[in-house]
Amino acid sequence: MNAIRLLTLAPFYLLVTTGCAGTLPPPQHPTDLPKNVDTIARDVLEKTGVPSASVAVVQSGKIAYVKAYGNARLDPLAPAAPDMRYCIGSISKQFTAAAVMLLVEEGKLGLDDPISKYVPGLTRGDDITIRMLLSHTSGYQDYAPQDYMIPDWEKPISGQAILDRWAKRPLDFEPGTKWQYSNTNFVIAGMIIEKAGGAPLFDLLKRRVFDPLGMRSVTNSDLKKLSETDPTGYLRHALGPLHPAPKEGPGWMFAAGELAMTAEDLAKWDIALMHGAALTPASYRAIETEVLLKSGAGTHYGLGIGVRMVSSHRVLEHGGEVSGYVAENVVLPDDDLAIVVLTNQDASAAADQIATRTREALLEMAVPRNEEKNRAIRRIFDDLALGKIDRSLFTPNANQYFGERALRDYSESLSKLGKPDSFAQKRTSSRGGMTFRRFEVKYPKKTLNLTIYETAEGKFEQFLIDAED
């Protein structure tokens, strides 16, 4: 049940999964979404050996693409289909946070209420708030840090038993002073929800979130394994063959990773995150706002979801893993983009790789393109590799930068690389009254970043090159 926590072990996964070393090839169809996703998903599944992936993509705030790849079951062999449900593991945490916010809206609890008000007898319960639980800043020790099934997890357990074993120990740190992922936090939060709301967590979510958003496939996989028509979960030992993964006993995933659904239904929730359906705008802001430690340092985490900036884009992201399944959910709310990837093998980086590469492809597709301008920039780049420069194209500052030594260094270092395999614009934005552009220049053994500032008059103020890897 390792990653009913946030997936943070990409380096580990790269060591234990098949064929993940090296740089994966870029999509071959930069403006074609279906071909992009097909290329990415099939390439990653082939290299990792993960049996299947179900993918949903949101563009312009609407579901633009849903498709499944590979095999849902290996014996008997059955292809994956988009209407199949996968366990989403820790992605469930944002739904637990949503349930808390629904009760906050009703005045039944407050984010800064001490947890002792609802669940007595826990370590430092008077000093730890519900907000600290949902942001992993409480100090409670994680009951499920392992990345494989341990024997205890196959036995049934109650939420109270989890709390008795893990939430009555000394804290790992003073509340609010550190960030440390802990499933124990969300078991406590689930029990608070059920006490304050007077109903089971899943029933509350079904009535207030899943049904209104049309998420008909959602089920509580904590109570029982998925049906025979859904994908089988698999595991592998090191680089060995795939084996059916065991199922956790009831109770272990409660509130921390209990949900299963189709990729399309999770994408419906992503659209709600973007557009404010199901919860009030204030509730969504609370979920999506980075929680700060007492020191003022950021945690890159909101309430049940990771929050960060990637190349000036706001990203809401969470991974999830339970025995046999890994999922990844990425939302770019300001861009009206989202990517859902569900897979059926645990301890694998495939879901993260597919989601990351699809995100990069979507952002590349969104970059405004001026092919004539791009060709002119490429000519300048090629000239610099030859030690030449047309100074009429540059501002006085840039011409000062490109003195004799700079031109020599550009020429000697770039000419050794030969001809680029690709020269592609990756990002554009505005700053200081100028247009900023970033290009990726790929050679067989090296990738360069080219960053440019262009004035309103069309002169280049900056034309800098550095190595990406």
KAQUINOR-V592926 format. One record per residue. N is the residue number from 1. PHI is phi in radians with two decimals (NA if undefined). BURIAL is I if it has 16 or more other ideal C-beta (glycine too) atoms within 10 Angstrom, else O. Layout:
BEGIN
<<N | PHI | BURIAL> <N | PHI | BURIAL>>
END
This chain:
BEGIN
<<1 | NA | I> <2 | -0.68 | I> <3 | -1.79 | I> <4 | -1.36 | I> <5 | -1.74 | I> <6 | -1.12 | I> <7 | -1.31 | I> <8 | -2.30 | O> <9 | -1.95 | I> <10 | -0.94 | O> <11 | -1.05 | O> <12 | -1.07 | O> <13 | -1.06 | I> <14 | -1.11 | O> <15 | -1.39 | O> <16 | -1.82 | I> <17 | -1.71 | I> <18 | -1.36 | O> <19 | 1.23 | O> <20 | -1.54 | I> <21 | -1.23 | O> <22 | 1.59 | O> <23 | -1.57 | O> <24 | -1.32 | O> <25 | -1.20 | O> <26 | -1.30 | I> <27 | -1.01 | I> <28 | -1.67 | O> <29 | -2.29 | O> <30 | -1.11 | O> <31 | -2.07 | O> <32 | -2.03 | O> <33 | -1.05 | I> <34 | -1.01 | O> <35 | -1.17 | O> <36 | -1.03 | I> <37 | -1.13 | I> <38 | -1.01 | I> <39 | -1.04 | I> <40 | -1.14 | I> <41 | -1.09 | I> <42 | -1.16 | O> <43 | -1.13 | I> <44 | -1.17 | I> <45 | -1.09 | I> <46 | -1.11 | O> <47 | -1.33 | I> <48 | -1.60 | I> <49 | 1.37 | I> <50 | -1.17 | I> <51 | -1.11 | I> <52 | -2.68 | I> <53 | -2.54 | I> <54 | -1.99 | I> <55 | -2.19 | I> <56 | -2.26 | I> <57 | -2.19 | I> <58 | -1.87 | I> <59 | -2.27 | I> <60 | 0.92 | O> <61 | 1.29 | O> <62 | -2.31 | O> <63 | -1.21 | I> <64 | -1.80 | I> <65 | -2.82 | I> <66 | -2.42 | I> <67 | -2.76 | I> <68 | -1.97 | I> <69 | -2.30 | I> <70 | 1.42 | I> <71 | -2.01 | I> <72 | -1.27 | I> <73 | -2.44 | I> <74 | -1.75 | I> <75 | -2.61 | O> <76 | -1.29 | O> <77 | -1.15 | O> <78 | -2.51 | I> <79 | -1.20 | O> <80 | -1.25 | I> <81 | -2.37 | O> <82 | -1.09 | O> <83 | -1.53 | O> <84 | -1.50 | I> <85 | -1.67 | I> <86 | -2.10 | I> <87 | -1.19 | I> <88 | -1.85 | I> <89 | 0.93 | I> <90 | -1.20 | I> <91 | -1.05 | I> <92 | -1.01 | I> <93 | -1.07 | I> <94 | -1.22 | I> <95 | -1.31 | I> <96 | -1.08 | I> <97 | -1.09 | I> <98 | -1.10 | I> <99 | -1.09 | I> <100 | -1.02 | I> <101 | -1.16 | I> <102 | -1.07 | I> <103 | -1.29 | I> <104 | -1.10 | I> <105 | -1.04 | O> <106 | -1.52 | O> <107 | 1.33 | O> <108 | -1.52 | O> <109 | -2.80 | I> <110 | -2.23 | O> <111 | -1.03 | I> <112 | -1.77 | O> <113 | -1.19 | O> <114 | -1.21 | I> <115 | -1.20 | I> <116 | -1.10 | O> <117 | -1.13 | I> <118 | -2.03 | I> <119 | -2.25 | I> <120 | -1.36 | O> <121 | 1.55 | O> <122 | -1.63 | I> <123 | -1.00 | I> <124 | 0.95 | I> <125 | -1.06 | I> <126 | -1.32 | O> <127 | -1.79 | I> <128 | -1.87 | I> <129 | -1.79 | I> <130 | -1.07 | I> <131 | -1.04 | I> <132 | -1.12 | I> <133 | -1.06 | I> <134 | -1.25 | I> <135 | -1.88 | I> <136 | 1.05 | I> <137 | -2.08 | I> <138 | -1.41 | I> <139 | 1.75 | I> <140 | -1.23 | I> <141 | -1.27 | I> <142 | -1.29 | I> <143 | -1.51 | I> <144 | -2.46 | I> <145 | -1.48 | O> <146 | -1.21 | O> <147 | -1.84 | I> <148 | -2.70 | O> <149 | -1.32 | I> <150 | -1.67 | O> <151 | -0.97 | O> <152 | -1.01 | O> <153 | -1.22 | I> <154 | -1.46 | O> <155 | -1.74 | O> <156 | -1.09 | O> <157 | -2.63 | I> <158 | -1.75 | O> <159 | -1.06 | I> <160 | -1.11 | O> <161 | -1.14 | O> <162 | -1.09 | I> <163 | -1.16 | I> <164 | -1.09 | O> <165 | -1.49 | O> <166 | -2.07 | I> <167 | -1.73 | I> <168 | -2.01 | O> <169 | -1.48 | O> <170 | -1.03 | O> <171 | -1.18 | I> <172 | -1.31 | O> <173 | -2.85 | O> <174 | -1.14 | O> <175 | -0.91 | I> <176 | 1.45 | I> <177 | -1.77 | O> <178 | -2.51 | I> <179 | -1.98 | I> <180 | -2.60 | I> <181 | -1.10 | I> <182 | -2.65 | I> <183 | -1.11 | I> <184 | -0.99 | I> <185 | -0.96 | I> <186 | -1.44 | I> <187 | -1.14 | I> <188 | -1.07 | I> <189 | -1.05 | I> <190 | -1.09 | I> <191 | -1.20 | I> <192 | -1.11 | I> <193 | -1.03 | I> <194 | -1.19 | I> <195 | -1.26 | O> <196 | -1.28 | I> <197 | -1.55 | I> <198 | 1.22 | O> <199 | -2.70 | O> <200 | -1.02 | O> <201 | -0.94 | I> <202 | -1.07 | I> <203 | -1.11 | O> <204 | -1.09 | I> <205 | -1.14 | I> <206 | -1.09 | I> <207 | -1.29 | O> <208 | -1.75 | I> <209 | -2.15 | I> <210 | -1.13 | I> <211 | -1.14 | O> <212 | -1.06 | O> <213 | -1.58 | I> <214 | 1.28 | O> <215 | -1.56 | I> <216 | -1.34 | O> <217 | -1.50 | I> <218 | -1.13 | I> <219 | -2.42 | I> <220 | -1.63 | I> <221 | -1.37 | I> <222 | -1.23 | I> <223 | -1.36 | O> <224 | -2.75 | O> <225 | -1.23 | I> <226 | -1.12 | I> <227 | -1.26 | O> <228 | -1.17 | O> <229 | -1.61 | O> <230 | -1.72 | I> <231 | -1.13 | I> <232 | -1.33 | I> <233 | -1.51 | I> <234 | -2.19 | I> <235 | -2.41 | I> <236 | -2.46 | I> <237 | -1.73 | O> <238 | 0.94 | O> <239 | -1.83 | O> <240 | -1.34 | O> <241 | -1.28 | O> <242 | -1.35 | I> <243 | -2.31 | O> <244 | -1.02 | O> <245 | -1.50 | I> <246 | -1.22 | O> <247 | -1.74 | I> <248 | -1.10 | I> <249 | -1.23 | O> <250 | -0.98 | I> <251 | 1.86 | I> <252 | -1.23 | I> <253 | -1.74 | I> <254 | -0.86 | I> <255 | 1.15 | I> <256 | -1.81 | I> <257 | -3.04 | I> <258 | -1.61 | I> <259 | -1.66 | I> <260 | -2.38 | I> <261 | -2.94 | I> <262 | -1.41 | I> <263 | -1.08 | I> <264 | -1.11 | I> <265 | -1.19 | I> <266 | -1.14 | I> <267 | -1.12 | I> <268 | -1.12 | I> <269 | -1.14 | I> <270 | -1.05 | I> <271 | -1.13 | I> <272 | -1.10 | I> <273 | -1.05 | I> <274 | -1.25 | I> <275 | -1.95 | O> <276 | 1.40 | O> <277 | -1.44 | O> <278 | 1.40 | I> <279 | -2.04 | I> <280 | -1.31 | O> <281 | -0.97 | O> <282 | -1.13 | O> <283 | -1.19 | I> <284 | -1.11 | I> <285 | -1.08 | O> <286 | -1.11 | I> <287 | -1.12 | I> <288 | -1.60 | I> <289 | -1.59 | O> <290 | -1.06 | O> <291 | -1.47 | I> <292 | -1.75 | O> <293 | -1.31 | O> <294 | -1.05 | O> <295 | -1.31 | O> <296 | 1.66 | O> <297 | -1.24 | O> <298 | -1.41 | O> <299 | -1.89 | I> <300 | 1.03 | O> <301 | -2.54 | I> <302 | -1.71 | I> <303 | -1.97 | I> <304 | 1.36 | I> <305 | -2.70 | I> <306 | -1.35 | I> <307 | -2.31 | I> <308 | -2.80 | O> <309 | -1.93 | O> <310 | -2.23 | O> <311 | 0.88 | O> <312 | 1.26 | O> <313 | -1.85 | I> <314 | -1.33 | O> <315 | -2.20 | I> <316 | -1.86 | I> <317 | -2.59 | I> <318 | -2.73 | I> <319 | -1.84 | I> <320 | -2.69 | I> <321 | -2.60 | I> <322 | -2.25 | I> <323 | -0.98 | I> <324 | 1.62 | I> <325 | -2.47 | I> <326 | -2.34 | I> <327 | -2.32 | I> <328 | -2.47 | I> <329 | -2.29 | I> <330 | -2.23 | I> <331 | -2.19 | I> <332 | -1.94 | I> <333 | -1.10 | I> <334 | -1.34 | O> <335 | -1.82 | I> <336 | 1.00 | I> <337 | -2.10 | I> <338 | -2.72 | I> <339 | -2.34 | I> <340 | -2.02 | I> <341 | -2.35 | I> <342 | -2.07 | I> <343 | -2.30 | I> <344 | -2.10 | I> <345 | -2.57 | I> <346 | -1.43 | I> <347 | 0.89 | I> <348 | -2.23 | I> <349 | -1.63 | I> <350 | -1.05 | I> <351 | -1.07 | I> <352 | -1.13 | I> <353 | -1.11 | I> <354 | -1.11 | I> <355 | -1.15 | I> <356 | -1.13 | I> <357 | -1.18 | I> <358 | -1.19 | I> <359 | -1.03 | I> <360 | -1.08 | I> <361 | -1.14 | I> <362 | -1.12 | I> <363 | -1.19 | I> <364 | -1.14 | I> <365 | -1.11 | I> <366 | -1.44 | O> <367 | -1.24 | O> <368 | -1.02 | O> <369 | -2.04 | O> <370 | -2.19 | O> <371 | -1.10 | O> <372 | -1.13 | O> <373 | -1.12 | I> <374 | -1.10 | O> <375 | -1.16 | O> <376 | -1.14 | O> <377 | -1.14 | I> <378 | -1.12 | O> <379 | -1.12 | O> <380 | -1.11 | I> <381 | -1.05 | I> <382 | -1.11 | O> <383 | -1.11 | I> <384 | -1.10 | I> <385 | -1.14 | I> <386 | -1.71 | O> <387 | 1.42 | O> <388 | -1.97 | O> <389 | -2.67 | I> <390 | -1.67 | O> <391 | -1.20 | O> <392 | -1.21 | O> <393 | -1.55 | I> <394 | -2.03 | I> <395 | -1.34 | I> <396 | -0.98 | O> <397 | -1.08 | O> <398 | -1.18 | I> <399 | -1.11 | O> <400 | -1.15 | O> <401 | -1.07 | O> <402 | -1.49 | I> <403 | -1.38 | O> <404 | -1.04 | O> <405 | -1.18 | O> <406 | -1.08 | O> <407 | -1.09 | I> <408 | -1.12 | O> <409 | -1.12 | O> <410 | -1.05 | I> <411 | -1.12 | I> <412 | -1.17 | O> <413 | -1.37 | O> <414 | -1.38 | I> <415 | -1.11 | O> <416 | -1.19 | O> <417 | -1.46 | O> <418 | 1.44 | O> <419 | -1.62 | O> <420 | -1.12 | I> <421 | -1.31 | O> <422 | -2.67 | O> <423 | -2.49 | I> <424 | -2.30 | I> <425 | -1.29 | I> <426 | -1.99 | O> <427 | -2.78 | I> <428 | -2.50 | I> <429 | -2.82 | O> <430 | -2.04 | O> <431 | -2.85 | O> <432 | 1.04 | O> <433 | 1.33 | O> <434 | -2.15 | I> <435 | -1.68 | I> <436 | -1.72 | I> <437 | -2.36 | I> <438 | -2.09 | I> <439 | -1.98 | I> <440 | -1.88 | I> <441 | -1.99 | I> <442 | -1.84 | I> <443 | -1.99 | O> <444 | -0.95 | O> <445 | -2.14 | O> <446 | -2.76 | O> <447 | -2.14 | O> <448 | -1.96 | I> <449 | -1.80 | O> <450 | -2.02 | I> <451 | -2.01 | O> <452 | -2.28 | I> <453 | -2.03 | I> <454 | -2.11 | I> <455 | -1.32 | O> <456 | -1.08 | O> <457 | -1.50 | O> <458 | 1.53 | O> <459 | -1.65 | I> <460 | -1.60 | I> <461 | -1.54 | I> <462 | -2.56 | I> <463 | -2.67 | I> <464 | -1.82 | O> <465 | -2.21 | I> <466 | -2.52 | O> <467 | -1.46 | O> <468 | -1.46 | O> <469 | -2.60 | O>>
END
